[in-house]
């Protein structure tokens, strides 16, 4: 499958998960997960707070996928997204977050993974991209998320998910052979 088709399918899944009858059943909800709704560990990463949130993450997904397209194939990309979603979904239990929806943690993970792959391939700019990501994550951890983003998505930016995603993406690129992902 081409990356273009892969992205179209992923975007369609994002739209479907926004349906009012589905979205409340898929968000990451601490109490619901504790009560046995374990699918939310993964699906919280593919739901969004509103259509603007979905559009913002969809645009970022397209751009990040394009930037790092040389480093993955669709099967490996799917495994990376699944791995990131699982670790973020589990990692959120170590935070004070009780409710989460959004793909931004996964996006930070894909970006970190791509930066490390760029560095490993000696691609120009890999170190610069990683430095930019590190500064962004550090800024968010110290000052919090963007106020304008919070106004757009209607909730606090889950900077904890960004951090978990970025660390997971970087570590997975370092320990998993390039042929797997």
N, C-alpha and C positions, 0 to 999 in steps of 0.2 A: 504494500500500500504506500502511496506517495505521502510525503509529509503534508502536502496541501489537503489531501482527502482526510488524513488523520486529524488535522486541525478543524476541518469542517465538522467531522463527527463529534469531536470533543466539544465544540461550541454548541452543537445541537443538544448534547447531553446537558450542558449548562443551562440552556433555555428550558428544557423539560423539567429540570429540578427546581425551576422558579415557579412552576405552576402552583397556584394557591392551595391546591389539594395535596400536593407532594411536599413542598418546601418545609412546612412545620414538622413533617415526619422524618426529615433527613438532616436537620441542623444538629450540630454537636451540642448536646444538652447533658450536662454532668449527671443530673438526677435521673434522667431517662436511661442513660447508659448504665448507671449503677443498678437501675431496676431491670436490666436485661436487654435493653435495646442497643446491642453491641454494634450494629451496622452504622450507627451514628459516628463511631470513631473514624470511619472512612468517609462517610457521606457528608459530614459537616464541612469537608473541604471542597465539595462541589456545589454547595448551595451558597446563596448570597442574600444580603439583607434587603436589597431592592434591585431594580433593573439598572440603575446607574452603577451600582457596585459590580454587577455582572459585566456590564460594558467595559468598565475600567479594567477588570481582571482579564477579560477576553482580549482586549487590545494588548495588554502586557504579555499575555500568553503567545499571541501571534508574533509579537516583536522578539521576545526571548527565544521562541522556537526558531525564528529566522536567523537570529544572531548565531546560535549554536548548532544549527542544522547539520554541520559537517561531523559532529561528534556522536550522533545517535541514529538509530533505526527505530521504526515504529514499535516493535516488540520491546526493545530495551527501554524506549521512552515510556511506554506504558508501565513497565516494571518499576522504573524510577519514580513515576508519579504515584504508583501504589505504595511503594516503600516510604516516600515522603509523607503521604497522607496518613499511613499507619503510625509512623513515629510522631508526627505532629499530633494526631488524635490521641495517642497515648500520653505524649509529653505534656499536653494541656492539663492533665491531672496533677502535675507538679506546680501548677500556677493557681491563682485565685479565680480564673475564668470559670464561669458557670454556664455560659452560652456562647457559641462561636459559629459563624458562617462565613465562608470565603475561601478563595483559592490563593490568597496572597502569601501564606506561609509556604505553600508548595512552589509558588513562583520564585520566592527567595531561594528555596532549595535548588530548583532547576538552574537559577542564575549562578549560584555558588558552584554547583556541579560543573556548569559550562565554563566558568572561570578557571577551575582547576584543570579541566580537560584542555583548555586553551594553553595554559602554562605547561602542561605535560607535552603538548604537541609543539611547543615553542612558537605559538601563534602570537603575532604582535598584539599587544594590548591586553593580554590575559591578566598580567600583574596589575595593570591600571584599573581594569574592571573589578578585580578582587579588592583592591584598595578602596575604590568607590563604594562597593557593597559593605565593606568593613566599617567605613566611616558612617554610612547610612544607618547600619544596625546599631553602632555605638551611639549615634545621635539619638535614635529612637529609644534606646534603653535608658539614656540619661534624661532626655527632655520629653519623651512621649511621642506619640504619632502626630501626623499632620492634622492641624485643626480643620483645614479645608477638606481633607479627605473624610474626617469624622462627620462634618456637616453633610457631605455628599452621600455617605453610606448610612448615616443615621445612628451610628454606634461608635464607641471608642475603637480606635485601631488596635488590633490584637498584636502588638509588637512582640509579645512572647512567641506567637506562632511564627513570626518573621525570623526570630533568633533560632528557634528550634529547627525550622526549615533550612536556614542557611548553614547551620552547623551540620545537619544531617546530609545535606547536599555535598558539602565540601568533604566530609569524612567518607561518604560513599564513593566519591570520585577517587579518593586516595587509596581505598582498600579493595574496591571491586575492579576487576580487570576491565579494560576498555571494551573488549569484545562482548562482554555480558550486557553492558549498557551502551 
